[in-house]
């Protein structure tokens, strides 16, 4: 039992792995395959939160609100939002990588795929299960995606670029962005609820635990 707890112990830093790239366009079949799979898992996890109808992840609240107003799919709305956020990098002189563009395309497609394949649940315990499994998958996908080293997603890149340009702490920048996104998404009709709060509370720990798993399965 102690070995199990040790295996899933959180990791405080981003582990270096055999598939970590040396730069944002350091492409190799194994690295790109891990990247694509990680982004697919991330998007499927996000779709489970949406499907639970208990509250979306912050950016999906906005994407869902826009999708309702424009009568488009949430996945396509996510793609549009990601592209707009990426455009906000330009005045901040942040450079995207292969992973940045892959993030935009694969996560959006995976969200629509998940919304199509995961059945709706009437029972509240199963809806909560969707929330917790979704958070775990987003954390797992994030850990493998980040360790590829092929560039941040559009939202994380915008956050770090604002931090670098303004000197405001990363946590405060992230909080400000997500409060703005949540408020706008809720006003547009996105689902805000207990699932949103659980995501905000647990996603950091989910990523840290996933980093720990990555570090322990990586050959030394």
N, C-alpha and C positions, 0 to 999 in steps of 0.2 A: 504493500500500500504506500509506503514511504517513497518507493521508486516511482510510483504513478504520480504522486504529488510533485516530486522533484522534476519529472519530465514535463509537467505542465506549469512549472514555476515561471512567473513573468520574467522577462529580460528587459533591462532598462535602456539598452542601447541597440542600434541597428546592427545586427551581426553581419560580418563579411562572409560571403559564401563563394563556392566555386563558380557559381553562375553570375556573380556580381560583375557588371561591366566596368571598364576603366573610364568610359565617357558615355554620354547620352546617346551616341549613335554606334556604340560598340555591339554590333549585331552578330549573333551566332545562333545556329539552329536550336540548341538546348535553351539558351537564354530567352530567345523569342518565344519558344514553346511554353516555358514557365510563365513568362509575362502574360501571354494570351490566356492561359488557363487560370491564372490568378485574377485577371480582370473579369473573366467569365464568372468565377465564383463570387467575386465582389458584387457584380450586377445581379446575380441570382439571389444573393443575400438581401440586397436592397429591395428586390421585388417581393420577398417574403414579408418584409415589414409593411410594404404597401398593401399586400394581399390580406394582411391581418386586420386591416381597417381600425387599428388601435392607435395609429399615429406613425407617420413616416420619419425617416431620417431628415434632418433640416433641409438639405438641398432638394430632396424628393418632395417635400411639402411645396416648395416653389414650382418644381417641374409639374406636379400634379395640378396645382392651381392654374398654371399657364395652359396645360393640356385641356382643362375644362373650359377655359375661356376661348380657346382657339379650335376646340374640337379636333385635337390631334392625340396621338398615343403618348403615354407618359415617357416611353423610351425616346421618341422623336423630340419631345419637349426637352428631355435631359440633354440630348445632343445639341439642340439649339442653345440652351443655357450654357453648356460647356464651351461652345464656340464663341459665345459673347464674352464669357469670362476670359478665354484665351486672348481675345482681342484687347482686353484690358491690360494684358502683359506689355503691349507694345510701348506705351509711354513710360513704363517702368523698366524697360530694357532687360526683361527677363527672357532667357532663351529656352524654348521648348526642346524636348527630345523625342525620340521614337516612341517612348512610353507615354508621352503626353498625348500624342495624336491617337495612339492605340487605345488609351483610356477613353477618349471621347467616343470613338466608334464602337468599341466592344462593350463597355459598360451600358451604353444606351441600348444596344441590341439585346444584351443579356437581360435587362430589365423587362423589355417587351416579351422576350422568350419566357421568363419566369412567370409573368402575369398570365401568359397563355397556358402554361403547363401545370402550374400549381392550383389545385382546386380551392374554391372558397370554403371557408369553415364557419359553421354556425355555432359550434360549441366554444365557449369562451376559453377553456383550457387549451384547446388546439390553436386558437388564435394567439394566445400567449406563447405557445410553443413556436409558432411562426416567428414571433418577435425575437425570442432568445436564439433560435437557430439562425435567423437572419443576421443578428448582431455577431454571432460566432463566425459566420461565413464572410461577412464584411471584414472582420478582423483578420481572418486567415488569408483572404485574398489580398488585403492591404499589406500584410507582412511579406508575402512572396513577391508582390508587385514592387514594393519599395526596395527589397534586396536585389532586384535586377539592376538597379542603378541606371535606368534608361530615361530618367527625367520624371519630375513630379506631375501629378494630375493637374488639370487647369485650375482647380480651386486651391489646392495646396500651393501651387506656384504663385498664384495671385497673393495669397496670404503672406508667404515668405518675402515676396517682392515688396509688398507694402511695408513689411517690417524693416527690410533693409533700407528702404528709401526714407521712411519716416522716423525710424529709431524707436517706435512704439513696440512694447513687448509683444512677442508672438501670441501669447495667450490672450492679451487684450484685443489684438487685431482679429484673431479667430472669433472671439466672443462677439465683437462688434459686427463682423460679417454675418455670423450665424443668426444673431438677433434680427438683423435687417432682412435676411433671407426668409427666416421663419415668419416674420410679421407680414412681409409682402405676400408670401405663399399662402398664409392663412386668409388674408384679405381677398385673395383671388379664388379661394375655395379649396385649398389643399387641406389634407387631414392632419390635424395637430392633436396629440393626445398622450396617453400614458406610454405608448410605444416610443414616441419622440423623446420623452423624459428618460426612459430606460436606455435608449440609444446614447443619449448625451452622457449618462452616468456610466455606462459599461463599455463603450467602444474603445476608450483608451486602454482599459484593462484587457479587452479582447485582443487588441493589437499586440500588447506587451506579452501576453501569454503565447500568442502565435509566434512572436520573435523568439521566445524561449524554445518552442518546439523546433523552429527552423535551426536554431543554434545547436540543438542536440541531435538532429538528424544529419547535420552537415559533417562530412568526413573531415577529420583533422590530420 
